Amino acid sequence: MTRLEAILDEHLDKAGDKPPTATPLSERDAILISYGDMVNRPGENSLTTLSNLLSSQFDGTISGVHILPFFPYSSDDGFAVIDYRAVKDDLGGWSEIEKISNDFRLMIDAVINHISAESEWFQQFISGNPVYRDYFITLDPQTDLEAVVRPRDLPLLTPFETPQGQQHIWTTFSADQIDLNFANPEVLLEILDLLLFYVRHGAQIIRLDAIAFLWKEAGTSCIHLPQTHHVVKLIRAVLKSVAPWVLIVTETNVPHKENISYFGDGSDETHMVYQFALPPLVLHTLLTGDASRLTEWATHIHLPSEQVTFFNFLASHDGIGLRPVQGILETDEIETLIRQTKANGGEISYRQVDENERQPYELNINYFDALVERTAENPESDRQVARFIVSQAIMLSLIGVPGIYFHSLFGSRNYPQGVEETGKLRSINREKLNLMDLEAQLAAQSSVRARILSEYKRLLRTRRLFAAFHPYGEQRIIDLDPSIFALIRYAPRESSSMLCLHEISGKAIRATIELPERTQQEAEDVLSGQTISLRDCPLDPYQVRWIHLDGGVKA
């Protein structure tokens, strides 16, 4: 504790009297998710190119950016970090990171469950340096680890040669990703100091990658252990004492009930959790043309306090996780998702459950391609673009902060060449773009990239105008019709509300909306500017209507 206090004092001294630049989260927030080198211009470092693209394309629409791991790494597209405190040379340096943080709310990855086998820490360990002896977890390979939950279909222990002979080291994710030993206080202090280092370089949101696996004990599941929750609470307390404006978000790709356990009591753990059930549920909704499952699930979504919210997303650098919908979708419904993914050019990743069973873990496919109708003659037709946009509008309408993957904003498609080059299924959605090519495609207004970006920016500009979309507001799901996903969003402590209607069957429909608590029968659709009758509301195939209601009285 004495050493922790010294670390806190040191960071407070370095921060000086500099006031926080971050403002509280609001309806104006939407966060772009991107690798630092997702877009490139020859002769320019990638972070500068990304920064310029953000400023030119997203001023007034995107408030923040999650730059996926930008550190030197050895594998897993950045998630096997060699040096936690360095920026990869071809991306730029800390000055480029800080420039982006001056213009946008910056989210930085804390990849603290594991570190690269090429890192200085691990190299010192295998060379026999006693300082690093307990930085990692060594076990007898005969230890019974049957109860351990495995996120990937790979061995849990990896042998390495050391001066003491061969030792088997805990490697949850791969042989190149060595798990850190948080039972060693030296590791804990190193990581707490690291997080504050990120804050000094502009982090306003810290993403705790793979946090559910942080604490290991043989004989247990080694996931969501009480000690892991205590570490999250400690991280929140440390940040609150030094930089209370900094938020943490936990990345736990697990069933929904387990996921939201990281809210704690609503004040003592994470500020946001990823809404992992949302991507497969929205996909299921549009593939079946039936919103019933999504409606039923969303009806029971509640927050434990006004201090926390969801980080909503549909696509990411990873695949579409299937574990989060276990217990929500039936086995045959999950099989339908798998068949559609394969039919549309995607693949399936599996995990080992036990010696005799493997389960599908995630769908590896670009989200636009996942939604293309099997019967579509033109996969880039206006209908397919509308089908994609309504999926994104659902995500934008729900309570929480939207997280939007780079390739979703720009209408990208599957990238099978990446899978061929890397041998990794997730590469199908990680294409790196040339800036000049991207700009040329956006300049062609009929291109799928231009149409999607234009529609997406229209939704974002509209959303940030209305306090009803505040991430700490409330929502009420309306079971209106299986072909419509409907909800009302309420602004916190204000008389503002928004009726959100999303046609998901691909058919024209007329809806009657009964709101007994209101006398209002007509209202403005803020997306089209039309005055809409709530008793007879027309919806075209895949149309989105956000209807502004007077007053915010909750039923």
ZIWOBEL-V537891 format. One record per backbone hydrogen bond with DSSP energy under -1.0 kcal/mol. NH is the residue of the N-H (numbers start at 1). CO is the residue of the C=O. Records with the same first field share a line. If there is no record, write none. Layout:
BEGIN
NH: CO / CO
END
This chain:
BEGIN
5: 1
6: 2
7: 3
8: 4
9: 5
10: 6
11: 7
12: 8
13: 9
14: 10
15: 11
16: 12
18: 15
29: 26
31: 402
32: 64
33: 404
34: 66
38: 35
40: 433
44: 41
46: 90
47: 91
49: 45
50: 46
51: 47
52: 48
53: 49
54: 50
55: 51
56: 52
57: 53
58: 54
61: 58
62: 58
63: 30
64: 30
65: 105
66: 32
67: 107
68: 34
74: 80
78: 75
79: 76
82: 72
86: 83
88: 70
91: 88
92: 88
97: 93
98: 94
99: 95
100: 96
101: 97
102: 98
104: 100
105: 63
107: 65
108: 205
110: 207
112: 110
115: 178
116: 81
117: 176
119: 116
123: 119
124: 120
125: 121
126: 122
127: 123
128: 125
129: 124
132: 129
133: 130
135: 132
139: 168
143: 140
148: 145
149: 221
154: 152
158: 169
160: 167
162: 165
165: 162
167: 160
169: 158
170: 137
171: 156
177: 174
178: 115
179: 170
180: 113
181: 135
184: 181
187: 184
188: 184
189: 185
190: 186
191: 187
192: 188
193: 189
194: 190
195: 191
196: 192
197: 193
198: 194
199: 195
200: 196
202: 199
203: 198
204: 106
205: 106
206: 247
207: 108
208: 249
209: 110 / 207
211: 208
213: 210
214: 211
220: 217
224: 212
229: 225
230: 226
231: 227
232: 228
233: 229
234: 230
235: 231
236: 232
237: 233
238: 234
239: 235
240: 236
241: 237
242: 238
243: 239
246: 243
247: 204
249: 206
250: 272
251: 208
254: 252
256: 324
259: 255
260: 256
262: 259
263: 260
264: 261
266: 263
270: 262
271: 248
272: 248
273: 309
274: 250
275: 311
276: 274
278: 275
281: 277
282: 278
283: 279
284: 280
285: 281
286: 282
287: 283
288: 284
289: 285
290: 285
291: 482
295: 291
296: 292
297: 293
298: 294
299: 295
300: 297
301: 298
309: 271
311: 273
312: 401
320: 363
322: 361
325: 322
326: 323
328: 325
329: 325
334: 330
335: 331
336: 332
337: 333
338: 334
339: 335
340: 336
341: 337
342: 338
343: 339
344: 340
345: 342
346: 341
347: 364
349: 362
351: 359
353: 357
354: 357
359: 351
361: 349
362: 349
363: 320
364: 347
370: 366
371: 367
376: 373
381: 378
385: 381
386: 382
387: 383
388: 384
389: 385
390: 386
391: 387
392: 388
393: 389
394: 390
395: 391
396: 392
397: 393
398: 394
401: 310
403: 312
404: 31
406: 33
408: 405
409: 405
410: 406
412: 407
415: 428
418: 415
420: 416
421: 417
422: 418
423: 419
427: 424
428: 425
429: 426
430: 427
433: 38
435: 40
438: 434
439: 435
440: 436
441: 437
442: 438
443: 439
445: 443
447: 444
451: 447
452: 448
453: 449
454: 450
455: 451
456: 452
457: 453
458: 454
459: 455
460: 456
461: 457
462: 458
463: 459
464: 460
465: 462
466: 463
469: 466
470: 467
473: 470
474: 490
476: 488
478: 486
480: 478
484: 481
485: 502
487: 500
488: 476
489: 498
490: 474
491: 496
494: 491
496: 494
497: 549
498: 489
499: 547
500: 487
501: 545
502: 485
503: 543
504: 483
509: 539
511: 537
513: 534
518: 515
523: 532
525: 530
526: 546
529: 525
532: 523
534: 521
537: 511
539: 509
543: 540
545: 501
547: 499
548: 524
549: 497
END
